[in-house]
Amino acid sequence: MTVTLDNSAPPSQDSVPQLRIAIVGAGLVGSAAIVGLSKLPNTSVVAFEKAPDPREGGAWISLTSSAFQALANLVPLSDINNIVYRPVQGGDYQHRHWRTGELMHGAKTSPHIRPEFAAARTTRPTLHATILKRCPPDTIRYGHRVTGVQIQDDGRARLDFDNGDDEGDFDLVVAADGLYSPIRRKYHPNDSVKYQGVAAYRSVFPKERLAPVAHLLNPDTSVWWGPGGEMIFLSELGLGTYGIIVILRDEEEVAKSLRWESEHTLLDKLRTHFAKWDPVVPAVLDLLPDIQALPLESGPWLESLTQDGRVVFVGDAAHPTAGAYGAGAGMGYADAWGLYCALSGMSTGQGTGTSYDVPAALQVFDKARLPFLHRVAKQFVVDEINGKYIAAAKGDEEEWIKRFKETAPARIKWLVEHDVELEVIKQLGEKSFT
């Protein structure tokens, strides 16, 4: 059984009111939700974005196999593959020793994954622009800041805006407005966003800038692991660009000041800290034109992705990863595609006669996503334990390497190759017998 995007069904003689869908947020995940849900028959989709115009900050973004499986149902695969960098041997991270550059763990894509679905890298603005091109015209209303949601007596939802606008009632509200979601805050007022103890230093620049050290670069996406928990990621990003991400432990007071530090000061800090690492690392740092620092923050993961049978949370509004595994975007895209599949599976009729059982669809979506998300959350705990186990041996390099290889941080195929459509289909199958 395969769920496909098809809004070309012939009109029904008995038309029913359109399903009104509001999407809060039009970033990387919100834009994907717009594309997918707009293709459901007999729906009216509108997205509200607080920014005055299209924008997506940040540096590079990883696309897991799971991300490709979801995106391929929403955007032509050629659109995505034209903008990404995928090493010939596969796009999974290659894990290296901080000082020697020795490959300690070489991750490989599973044989059953289609080559065009192998992990890859690109830049966030490029990917965002690619998805936005597939959004129906005039779907996104910029400069609209949503502050809350109210459930009406008839069960439908009405959004609150900071300027007092009234956009009417909606049958479904999709909260894709990120870590600081006002919609989430309404339902979970005691949840707090906290600094995770590390900061990300990021830069994207033309690859040609590294010509003087081209002989040192690896033709893959590599991450160097340091004895103090530091990590450095280096990779091409497609379209002639190259990127670096440095993960460094910083005290909270230091992290708070990072946004105000000059790029020169930040670069000096990194060049000093990593001077004795694998020669490619300081060589790249010496050639960087600039760098930006961002304290990594996160919050609790939701125990349920839905509320009131009308509101659903996707992406960082539901399960903020703070960059872990490079899987955050992929999980958000899986949310968007999974929601489409659930709504499609809980619909009846054709064309303008199509109607939807929204509460039932959200129940299917919740049951399909939660077991996977709970397992990811448990993996965070396992990784923390493993990290302490490895760090305890940092004075003995041989033992440190041994422990690293034992725990092999790349053994998360179940996470990066997850098939959300299959999980929704399972839940729809169970639903048909109840």
N, C-alpha and C positions, 0 to 999 in steps of 0.2 A: 504493500500500500504506500502510495506517495502523495503527499499534499502538494498541489501546484498552484501557482498564482494564475487565476483565470477569472477575469471580470467581464468576459465577453459572452456570457450566457444570454439567451434571448429574453426579451422582456416578458414578464408574466402578465396574464390578463387581470390578475388581482394584485395590484400594487400595494405595498405597505410602506409606512414611513421609513425614511432612511435612518440608519444607525448613526447617531451623532457621536463622533469621537474627538476628544480634546487631548492633545499631546502637549505636555508642559516641558519645554526645553527642546531646542533644535540643534544640539551638539552632535557628536559622533554617533551616539546611540539614538537620540531623538530623531535625527534625520533618517536613520535606517528604519525606525518604526513608522515614520511618515510614508516612506516608499512602500513598505509592505502592507500596512493597513489601508492605504489608499486604493489598493488593488482588490480589496474585498468588494464583492458586488453590493450595491444598494447601501453604500456608506457615504458619509460626509465627514472628512477629516480636516481639522484645523490645528495648527501648532502655535503655541505662544512662547516667544523667546524674549527674554529680558534685554538682551543686547540690542543696540540700535541697528545692527547690520550683521551679516554673516562673519563669524570669526571663530577661530579655534587655535588656541595657543599651545605651547608645549613643543617638544622636540620630536623624537622619533616615536613610532608606534609599532609594536609587534602584532602580526596577524598569525594566530595559531591555525592549525588545520580546522579546528572547530569554527573559528571565525570565517574561514573561507567557505566551509559547508553552509553556513547561514547566509553569508553575503551573496553567494552564488545564486540564491533564490530571490534576491532583491535587486541586485545590480549585475549587469552583464559581466561575467568573469573576466573577459578581455579588458574591461575598463580598469579593473583592479590590477591584473597582472601587468598592465602597461606602465604602472607607476611604482611597482615594488622592486626590491632587490631580493633575489632568491639564489643563494650559492648553488653551484652545479651539483655538489654532493648533498644538497638538502639544506633547509633553512633553520634547523634546530640549533640551539646554542651549543657551542663548544667550550668546555670548562677547562681553564688553564691555571697553572701554578703562578702565583703572583710574581715570583722572582725569576724563574727560569723560562716561563712560557710553556712548560711541559703540558701536553694535553692529558689531563687527569680523567676526564670523562667526555667521550664523544657521543653526543645524542644523535639518533637517527630516526627519521620518520618511519612509522610502521609500514610494512609492505602493502597492506590493503588500502592505504590512503592514495588517492589519485595524485600524480605528480603535480598537477596544477593546484592542488590543495595543500601542498607542502608549505610549512611555515615560511614567512617572508617578513620584510621590514619596509616601511615607508615613513613619510613624515605626516604628522597629524593634520596640518592644514591641507596638504595635497589629498589625503584620503577624504577629509570632510568635504572638500570642494567636489570631488568625484561623486560622492553620494548625493550631495545637494542638487547636482545636475539632473538627477532622476526623480526628484520630488516634483509633484504636479505644481504648475504655476499658481502663485497666490495662495499656497497652502499655509505658508509661514507668516505670522504677523510679528514683526520685530518691534522692539520697544514696548512689549507688553509683559509687565512683571506680575506674575501670579503670587499671591500672598497666602492663599488658603483655598479650601473647598468645603462646600456645604451640601449635605444630602437633603433633598427636598422630601416633602410628605409622600410624593408619588414614587420615591426611590431613586429618582434621577439626581444628577450631580450638577452643582453650579459653582463656578470658580469665582474667587475674590481677586480683584486686581488693585494695585496700589493707587490707581487713578480713579477708582470707582466705576470702571466700565462694567457693562452688563452684556455678556455674550450669550445669554440664555442657558437652557439646561442641556446636559449631555448624558448620553446613555453609558459612556465609558470615559474615564479619565486615566491617561497613561502618564505617570510621573517619571519623566526622564531628565529631571533637573538636578541631578548630581548629589554630591555629598551633603550640601547644605540645603536640600530640598525643603521648601516651606510646606509642601503637601505632607511629606514624611513627618515634619515637626508637629503638624496638627495631631497626627495619630500617635506619635511617640515623643511627647514633649520633654521627656527626661533623658533621651539619648543625647550623648555629647560627642563632639568631634575632638580627637586628641592627637597630639604629636606622637609619632611612632619611634622617635629616638634617632632617626636617620634623615639625612637630606639628600636630594638628588641634584647634582650639578650637571647641566645639559647644554649641548651646543650642536647645531647643525650648520654645515658649511659646504662649499664646493669641494669635491674630492681633489680637484687639481691643486688645491692648497697643500696637499700632502705629497706632492711630487718629489720633494727632496728626500723623503723617507719611504718611498713606495716599495723599496726592496725589503722593508721590515714588516709590511702589512700582511696579514693573513687573508686569504680569499674566502673568508667565512664570517659568521657572526660569532665573536668570541667574548667570553666573560672571564676576567682574571679575578681569582679569589684571594683575598689577603688574610693574614693571620689574625687581624683585629676585626674581621667581619666586613672589611672594605670590599667593594666590587667595582670593576671598571668594564664597561661594555663598549666595544668598537665594532662598527659595521658600515658598509655601504648601505644607502637607503633608496637607491633608484634615482633616475633622472639626473645623474651626475652629482648626487649629494653624498655626504658622509656624516656620520654622527658619533658622538661620544656621550655616555652617561656614567657619572661617577656617583656611587652610593657610599656615603661617609657618615660615620656616627658623629653627631654633634650634640652638645648639651642644649637643652631647650632654649636657654637664654641666648646662646650663640645662634641657634637656628632662627629665632625671631628676628635677628638683626641681618640675616643673610640678604633679604630683599633690598636692603639699603646699602650694602657693601658695593664698592666699585668693582667692575669686572676685572680690573687690574689687580686689585687686592685678592679677589677670589682665585684668579689664576696663579698668583704667587703662592698662595696657600697650598694649592694642589700640586704645583711643581715641586715644592719643598717636600710635601708628604710622600710623593710617589717617585722621588728622584732615584731610588735604588730598586725600583721594580724592573720587570722585563723591559729591555731597552726600547721596545716599540711604544710603551706607555709614556715615558717622559719625552720621547721624540715627538709624539702627537701633541702632548700638552704644550710643548714649546712652540708649536706652530698654530695653536688655536687663536683665532681672531677675537673671540669673546666667549663668555660663558654666563649662564644664569643659574641661580640656585633656588631650590624650592623645598621647604620643609615638608616631609611626607606626613600626611594626616589621614586618619581613618575613623570609623565609628562602628558601632555594633551592626551585625548583620540581622536582617529582619527574620523573625520566626515564621512569618507568613508574608507573601508578596502581594496580598490583596486585602482590601477593606470594603465593607458594606456592599459587596457584590457589584461595585461600580468603579472602584479605584484599584489600579495595579501599579506596582513599582518595578522599574527596570534599571539596569546598569548600576552606577554608583549610588543611586538613590535607594537601592535595595541591598547591595553587597559590595561596598567599597573595598578594593584590593590594595590601594596605595602602590600600585605597580607590580605587585607580586606575580611572578611567573610570566610576566608579559602577557597575561591572559585577560586582563580587565575588559578590554574592548571586545574580545571574542565572546566573553560571557554576556556582555550587553547585547551583542548582535544575536546571540542565541536566544536571549530573552525576547527580542523583537520578532524573530522568526517563529519561536515557540508560541508566542501570543497569536500570531497570524494563524498558525496551524490549529490552535485550540478554538479560536473563533470560527474558522472555516469548518471544523469538525462538529461544532455545535450550532450549525445553521440549517435552515430548511428553506425549500423553495428555490427559485431561480430568478436571475435578473432583478427587476424592480420588485419582485415578489419575495425576495430573500429576507428572512428574518433571523434574528440571533437570540440565543439564550445566553445573555452575557454572564449572569451569576454562575451558570453551569460551566461556561467556557473558562472563567477565571478559576473555578475550582479545579478543572482539568490542568490548567497552566500551573497552578500552585503545586499540585501533586506531582507533576512532571519535573518541575525544577528543584523542589526542596531537597530531595534525597541527594542529588548531585551537589547542591550548594552546601549542605551539611557536611558532606565528605570533604569539600574544599576547606571548610572552616577547621575540620579536624586535622587536615594536612598542615595548616598553619602551626598548630600545636606541636605536631611531630617535627616540623622543621625547626622550631625554636629549641626543642630538646636536642635535636641533632647538631644544631649550631653550637650549643654549649658543650656538647661532647667533643666536637672538633676543636673548639677554641681552647679547651683544657689541655690540649697537646701542643700548643703553639711554640713551646720551648724545645720541642723535639720534632724537627722537620720531617723525618722519616715516618714517625708515628702520626703526625698531622696529615700527611698525604694518605697514609693508610686509612685513617678514619674518614677522610673526605671521600675516598673511593668506596668505602663501606656504605656510606649513607647516600652517595650518588644523587645530588639534588635534582638531576634531570629525569629521575624515574617517575614521571607524572604523566605518562601517556594517556591514562584514563581521563586526565583533566584537559589536556590540550587537544585531544582528538575526540572529545565527547560529541555525540550525535543527539541534539535536542529533539529533532523531528521524530526520531525513533521513540524517545521517551513519551512524547505527546501521543503518538499513535498507540502506545501501550495503555495509556490512561483512557483514551477514547474507546479502546477495546473493552476495558473493564467497565466503562460507563454504560456501554450497550447491553451489559448483562445485569445491570442494577435497576 
